Amino acid sequence: MSGQESAGVELHDYEYAVIRAVPRVERGECVNIGVLLYCRHTAHLGARTHLDQGRLLALDPVADVAGVRRALRGIETVCAGGPEAGPAAWDSPGQRFRWLTAPRSAIVQPGPVHTGLTADPEAELRRLFEQLVL
């Protein structure tokens, strides 16, 4: 589906997932704290994150805020690639996206993966972040 055109603009398929903080897994309550976006055609893998500490602590007054912030930094580092990403640095952007969106039972979890079309993956990431996180 990648490479479609709409009004003369080439559109590419992308995948995204919302990153959630689930401070008490047994309750299932969550707060959206970021978005991951991967576009295979452009090899774009990006993350935008924001932790609203007040919202997190409203769900669990003893939530590990520092741990959530560390996890978000780790996600951003893996998306960026490079030596700071550790062993993931050698993986393709698609492999890193799949690893980051694999289901896990931890305080920081990816939501389901969704798809869309865009001409500008970075602009789409900003839009999704503003719509789903802020």
N, C-alpha and C positions, 0 to 999 in steps of 0.2 A: 504494500500500500504506500510505501515511501515514494515520494516524488510526484504526488498529485499536484495539479495546478488549480488555483482558485483565483479568478480575475487577474491572471498573469503572474501570480505569486506562487512559487513552488512551495508546497507544503510537505512536511515530513512527519511520519508517525513518531510518537514519543510515548514513554511510559512514565508514570509517576506514582509515588506513594507518600502518604502523610506519615510523619513520625509522631508518635504519641507517647506521652508519659502516663503510665498506668501505675500509680503509687501503691495501690492495693489490688493486686491481680484478682483476688477472690471477689472483689466488688464489681470489677469490670468498668469502673469509671475512669475516664481519661481526659486529658487536655492535649490539644494539638500543639506540638512544639517545633515542627519543621516539615519541610517537603523535600523529597528527592526527585530528580528528573533525569531521565536518560533518553537520548535520541541517538539511535544506532547510526543513522545516515551521516550525522555530523560528529559522531563519537563524543558527544557532549554528555558529561555526567556532572550534575551540580546539586548542591544542597543549600538551602536557606533555613536557618534555625532561629528561634527566639523562645526563651523560657520566661513565661510570666509566673514569677515565683509566687505571687499571691494566689493565683488560680490553682497552682500545684498544691500549695499548703492548705487551701480550702478543702481539697479532697483528702489530704492526709497531713495533719499538722506536724508530723515527725518525718515527712518525706526527706530522702537524701538529696537535697538540692545540689550539693557539690558533686555528687555522683552523677546526677543527671547532666550537669554542665560538662563534666568530663566525657560522658558518653556522646554528647553533641559535638564536642571538639573532635573526638575520634571519628565520628561520621564525616565531618567536614574534611578531616585529614585524609581519610580513605577516598573520598570523592576527588580531592585535588590530586591524588597520586603522588609520585615522587618518593624520595627516600624516607620521608617522615611517615609514609603510609605502611612501613614495615613490609612484610611478605606480600601484602596486597598490591604493592607498587608494581609488581611484575604482571599483574592481571590486567586484562583489557577493561575498558570502562563498563562494558556489558557484564563481565564477570563480577566486577566490584558492585554493580547495581544489584545483581542477583544475590550476592552475599549479604548486602545491606538490607534487602527486603525479605530475606528468609525469615519465616516465623520464629519467634523466640518468646519465652516466658520470662521476661525481665521487666524492670520498671520502664525502660525505653524500648518501644516496640514499633515496627513498621505496620502500617495498615495495609489493606489490600492494594494490589497494583491495578491502576486504571490506565487507559490509553486515550490519545487524542492526536490531533494534527496541528502543526505549527510551522510557521516560516522562520521563527526566531526562538530557539529553545530557551535562551537566557531570559528573554522577555516573558515567555510563558511561565518559567519558574517564578519570576517576580509576581506575576499575576496570581498564580496559584497560592503563593505564600501570603500575599495580601488578603486573598479571599478566604483561605482555609485556616490560617494561623493567627494573623493579627486581628 
